[in-house]
């Protein structure tokens, strides 16, 4: 049943008379932060909403005015940097007081039901519009902050790139010569002592230089992807790192079937595994025996290869895990903070995912790679 024009007019006049009482009662119940720079505007906004309620009762379309007021409130809440929850609470306090006044107007309840529904809809829409605008503004601010952070990272990487290009050019040529002469010595004097240790250290030095080069360019060298058997690759790496495992007395366990293959850049994937294993060795130096590294690889039904590299070293705290893949972040005294960052970039370049989990029993780096190149 539609409320009569007379009842609408009576209700409008009644609310006009109750305006000062409404404002007084509402302001006595609302939540106000003493540090809110717009606390004086809260009462003004409440008065404007009260006006919109009265116009709604007379049948006027207040949508445009309501959205304007919602936008004003949203901007004020953002600038005040105060939780939007207090605004929602204050709006609902105002709604309850207005409906209480309406029910005391003496007008027949049957005539009031539709009017109360309209008022509730107005308040619901007002809350929705204000909170949505508030959220949009906050999200835009967050995106701007992320953009700024990314720009800072890019600036750092650009500087690092300039340093690396000079460093690599000056350092790589003599290093290549030393590696070559070391191989000649191995051929001419296969039983000569310490050549294995020299080769390992030279390869590690070359690996670190390559890390700087990769980080500075933000893309990984080498574009050719080829099929490879992961077991063969991992066994080669374990043999290569065997002196390091012996030095720290680390037990390694490899669990992988012969037929698992991936299509990837071998040098890049090898760099990831070497880095993770070297990090595991460093972590295990802090632990009493037994020191164990477990490597397991399996292929699931979604044509994904899941690689887990775990060690029973110290737990990595949650706050460290959240930033462990960020460039220049390191917990080592002499660390560069680029190893895991480069590894993650390599895995993502291959359309994969790399994560870290750590508890009191073990720390695990989990890698998911497509079995076939996309």
Buried (B, 14 or more C-beta within 10 A) or exposed (E): EEBEEEBBEBBBEBBEEBBEEBBEBBBEEBBBBEEBEBBEBBBEBBBBBBBBBBBBBEEEEBEEBBBEBBBBBBBBBBEBEBEBEBBEBBBEBBBEBBBEBBEEBEBEEEBBEEBBEBBEEBBEBBBEBBBEBBEEBBEEEEEEEEEEEEEEBEEEBEEBBEEBBEBBEEBBEEBEEBBEEBEEBBEEEEEEEEBEEBBBEBBBBBBBBBBBBBBBBBEBEEEEBEEBBBBEBBEEBBEBBEEBBEEBEBEBEBEBEEEBBBBBBBEBBBBBBBBBBBBBBBBBEEBEEEBBBBBBBEBEEEEBBBBBBBBBBEBBEEEEBEEBBBBBBBEEEEBBBBBBBBBBBBBEBBEBBBBBEBEEEBBBBBBBBBBEBE
